Amino acid sequence: MGSQPSDQVVKLAKVVGWVAIMASAVAQEYGAGINVVATSSIGTYPGIGNLVPLAMLVAGLILLPKVFMFQRFGSVISTSGGEYTWMSRTIHPRVGFYIHFLYFAGVVAGMGFLAYSVGLVLASTLVGLGISSGVWFATPIGHLVIGLIVIWLIFALHYTGVRNYAIFVIILLAIVLAAASISIVVGFATPSAIFIKAVANNFFHGSIPSITLPPLTYNAFFGTVVLFIFAYAGLSAAPLLGGETKNPKKDMPRGIWGGWLIVLVLFTLVALAVFHVMPAQVAYVLVKSKYSYYATVPGIISLVAPKYLGDILSILVLIILAKTIAPEMMATSRTLYEWSVDYILPKIFGHVNKFKAPDFSLFVAALIGTLFLMDTIVIGVPIVVIRSLSVLLVIVFLGIGVLLTSRKKEKKDWEKAITDVSMIAAAIAGIIVALIFIPSVIIVPHVPLLLQPSFQSVISLIIAAIIYEAARIYRKRRNGFDLNEMIKSYIPPE
């Protein structure tokens, strides 16, 4: 066995509590998924009809085995590597790196895509407020300017330390609750006839085109469920605060359970409220027209609520969309930091500043996010669609890790903690459920090859293999140790 590379390990600031962990998870989860994807999904799977809220609920419930495994792993192995550390120590370092790299790729690309989306939402918000010049933010230059401002302001926040990040996401949790409350109250309090009349009069000369949605099929329902798993993917960010948690044994399980439960309830209630006021047939017509914005949550509220309330929600949704970049930058920077601790990346990625923030890893994460912003502006090919697939694969391989560890005759204390009957049951359930849903997300209907999760995953895995094998060969020649054995021999002490 190799020995721990002590010169690589730098302690981060252990100041985060369970509320911040919960708020960080909610901050990454509650964004475009519920405000846009939930309603636009009917354009991809029209057969789902008014069962969108049920699909949203099911998507959250099938992640229960993942949540259970996360909270247990997080309480006994609390590092900045999260799932990467867990899989690399229970299965194999190469497997842990490859699978977590898929998650990393989707999240870091998501920063650029979200930064691009801020321009669209800002433009529509300003125009809705009567500021017609706001349409400039929807131009390529406008996208670039506002996207760069958002990404690098969030970088500056992270640079000042995780304590300020914790305060930031807790404030954002309050904003999320306010926006969700408005959506829920207005949605349930408004008869659908009011929305239908507003759509007909404003966009279709008094009469909405009559359409008949196709019948519900297995593929439509489960395809929609898998699509919504993307919305819950932010929960994977919670364990990545492990290296900065004050009392991970208690705080990590509370934060993970709390983040999952809050989002599950909010997603379900908002979806129910939205499809109470907007029938599925009308949603489909809007999604397929040039008025698709009015099939989003802020668009719906702007048509049926008093103008001031619609304006308030539009501003809150804009903030919610932009803030999602903050937990994504946290997650990607801590991942880079942990890969440096494990000698996969150069030592500089493990450097921390005077605020005990991983400054170089933060810079690289922000820089890659900027490159994906430019890619989305110029080419328009984001790779965020692999998020759902990466979540399912993590469940499978984390479950495999639990089962493999349970078969060991001699176990360390942490291995005993993750291999009791409840964890083995969660692992088996998670593997079965994930394998059922994975086929539905490998190929997405009506999506170009470059945007297919299968294609993007192959490219990401090739890049991961190049990085890992280059590090393994380099460490063998330069330092004389086997990278695989060295990583398996210790748990990074944070």
Buried (B, 14 or more C-beta within 10 A) or exposed (E): EBEBBEEBBBEBBBBBBBBBBBBBBBBBBBBBBBBBBBBBBBBBBBBBBBBBBBBBBBBBEBBBBBBBBBBBBBBBBBBBBBBBBBBBBBBBBBBBBBBBBBBBBBBBBBBBBBBBBBBBBBBBBBBBBEEEEBBBBBEEEBBBBBBBEBBBEBBEBBBBBBBBBBEBBBBBBEBBBBBBEBBBEBBEEBEBEEBBBBBBEEBBEEEBEEEEBEEBEEEBBBBBBBBBBBBBBBBBBBBBBBBBBEBBEEBBBBBBBBBBBBBBEBBBBBBBBBBBBBBBBBBBBBBBBEBBBBBBBBBBBBBBBEEEBBBBBBBBBBBBBBBBBBBBBBBBBBBBBBBBBBBBBBBEBBBBEEBBBBBBBBBBBBEBBBBBBBBBBEEEEBBBBBBBBBBBBBBBBBBBBBBBBBEEEEBEEBBEBBBEEEBBEBBBBBBEBBEEBBEBBBEBEEEEEEBBBEBBBEEBBEEBBEBBEEBBEBBEEEEEBBBBEBBBBBBBEB
